[in-house]
Amino acid sequence: MLPNNIYEMIKRLLDMTVAGNLSWDFDYVRDRISTKLTHFDVEIMYQFEPDEGIGYFYIDYYDKESSQWHRFSTNYLYNDYNTVKRLYDEAQATKLNIRF
């Protein structure tokens, strides 16, 4: 489960991404999305843990002021998981140019 301030950040990043105001990079090999903002960087990685049989999202937050990384995680047992998954999926699509 994510701390409340990190969950609120995820929701705001989701809103910004859906509105088209935030672009993300996607690393298919590492199952990771990343973006850089003025005061912090964020990377979100999906990883399936075979021993537990469940997938996790790891949120890496880099505070530019303190030059420190922080890691948070969630899995499907927690209510915040679906919000992180939606952000992860939306972020992957930010650079797609789908033409018909």
C-alpha positions as CSV (number, residue, x, y, z in Angstrom):
1,M,0.0,0.0,0.0
2,L,1.3,3.5,-0.9
3,P,1.6,6.3,1.6
4,N,-1.1,8.9,1.2
5,N,1.1,11.6,-0.3
6,I,2.5,9.2,-2.9
7,Y,-0.9,8.0,-3.8
8,E,-2.1,11.6,-4.2
9,M,1.0,12.3,-6.4
10,I,0.0,9.2,-8.6
11,K,-3.5,10.5,-9.0
12,R,-2.3,14.0,-10.0
13,L,0.2,12.4,-12.5
14,L,-2.6,10.4,-13.9
15,D,-4.8,13.5,-14.4
16,M,-1.9,15.3,-16.0
17,T,-1.1,12.4,-18.3
18,V,-4.8,11.9,-19.4
19,A,-5.0,15.6,-20.1
20,G,-2.0,15.4,-22.4
21,N,0.2,17.6,-20.1
22,L,2.8,15.0,-19.2
23,S,4.9,12.8,-21.5
24,W,6.5,9.6,-20.4
25,D,9.3,7.3,-21.6
26,F,8.6,3.6,-21.8
27,D,11.2,0.8,-21.5
28,Y,9.6,-2.4,-22.7
29,V,12.5,-4.6,-21.7
30,R,12.5,-3.4,-18.1
31,D,8.7,-2.9,-17.9
32,R,9.3,0.7,-16.7
33,I,7.9,4.1,-17.4
34,S,9.6,7.3,-16.4
35,T,9.1,11.1,-16.4
36,K,10.9,14.1,-15.2
37,L,9.3,17.1,-13.6
38,T,10.7,20.3,-12.2
39,H,11.2,19.1,-8.6
40,F,11.3,15.4,-8.9
41,D,11.6,12.4,-11.3
42,V,9.3,9.3,-11.2
43,E,9.9,5.8,-12.4
44,I,7.2,3.1,-12.2
45,M,8.2,-0.5,-12.8
46,Y,5.9,-3.6,-13.0
47,Q,7.3,-6.8,-11.8
48,F,5.7,-10.2,-11.4
49,E,6.9,-12.0,-8.2
50,P,6.7,-15.8,-9.1
51,D,7.2,-16.9,-5.5
52,E,4.1,-15.0,-4.4
53,G,2.2,-15.4,-7.7
54,I,1.3,-11.7,-7.8
55,G,2.5,-8.6,-9.6
56,Y,3.8,-5.5,-8.0
57,F,4.2,-1.9,-9.1
58,Y,7.3,-0.2,-7.7
59,I,7.3,3.6,-7.6
60,D,10.7,5.2,-7.5
61,Y,10.6,8.8,-6.6
62,Y,13.7,11.0,-7.0
63,D,13.7,14.2,-5.0
64,K,15.9,16.7,-6.8
65,E,16.3,19.0,-3.8
66,S,17.7,16.3,-1.5
67,S,19.2,14.1,-4.3
68,Q,17.6,11.0,-2.8
69,W,15.7,8.1,-4.3
70,H,12.7,6.6,-2.5
71,R,10.9,3.4,-3.4
72,F,7.3,2.5,-2.7
73,S,5.3,-0.5,-3.8
74,T,1.8,-1.8,-4.2
75,N,0.1,-5.0,-5.4
76,Y,-3.5,-6.0,-6.4
77,L,-4.4,-6.6,-2.7
78,Y,-4.5,-2.8,-2.2
79,N,-7.0,-0.3,-3.5
80,D,-4.3,2.0,-4.9
81,Y,-3.1,-0.7,-7.3
82,N,-5.7,0.0,-10.0
83,T,-4.8,3.7,-10.1
84,V,-1.1,2.9,-10.5
85,K,-2.0,0.4,-13.3
86,R,-4.1,3.0,-15.1
87,L,-1.3,5.5,-14.9
88,Y,1.2,2.9,-16.1
89,D,-1.1,2.0,-19.1
90,E,-1.9,5.7,-19.9
91,A,1.8,6.6,-19.7
92,Q,2.8,3.9,-22.3
93,A,0.3,5.4,-24.7
94,T,1.5,9.1,-24.5
95,K,3.9,8.8,-27.4
96,L,1.8,6.6,-29.6
97,N,0.6,8.1,-32.9
98,I,-2.3,5.9,-33.8
99,R,-3.5,6.5,-37.3
100,F,-6.4,4.8,-39.1
